[in-house]
Amino acid sequence: MEVLKVETRSKNSHHDAKKRRRQGKIPGIIYGTGMTNILFEIGELELHHAICKKGEHGIVDVGINGSEHSTIIKEVQRDPLSHKIIHIDLEEIQKDKKVTTTVPIHFVGEEMLNRFGAVIQKEKANVKVLCKPEDLPKYFELNVKDSSIGTIYTVGDLEVASEISIIDDIDAVLGSVSYEQKLVEAVEPQENKG
């Protein structure tokens, strides 16, 4: 597995973090049971590459100060305006032990619904799972292209490998298909000219 190289950083002022971000470095933290928290920074491009490959809740091996840590991405903080990553939290894991995390849901076939004026109203963007690190999927696909108005999708509709346990309620609603709400401009009634 590819090892992500990171550098330790010291906790300085908020202004220092901004300065480092301008230089293309993203601050982060590694924490876990029985270990001292490690503050680090990583190049923005390397981090984007890892997230594209593993997903925002994936498993990444991190190399820091000559030692390696198996970690799971716990949180990716983004700037609300630019959507750029501003911080990342990693939790150290044991590869032989199961992990609890969330897996995003990709709704597939939405464009087919849109063609006949329907949309999927999404209620949940991800589901919580328990599995071994090597069994963790990047995302779950939910195919909605053959839906009709009124179709409701629940967690139980997801196709999940037997090695993965879903922790969320299987009856929890992921999304429902309804007619697209179009904004209709109020038309002023014309005065009757007689």
ZITACOR-V893032 format. One line per field, one symbol per residue. ss: DSSP state (h for helix, s for strand, l for the rest). psi: psi as a letter, one per 20 degrees, with the letter a starting at -180 (. if undefined). Layout:
ss=???
psi=???
//
This chain:
ss=llssslsslllllhhhhhhhhhllsssssssllllllsssssshhhhhhhhhhhllllssssssllssssssssssssllllllsssssssslllllssssssssssslhhhhhhllssssslllssssssshhhlllsssssllllllllssshhhlllllllssllllllssssssslllllllllllllll
psi=qppoprqqqqobrhhgggghhhjjppqrqprrpkqpppprqqpggggggghhgirikrppppppkiqqpprpohpopqphgijqpiqppppprphiqqqpaqpqpoopjhhhghhkkqqpophpirqprprqhiioqhrppoojhkrrpippprhiipopqhippphqpiipphrqprqpoppppppppqqoo.
//
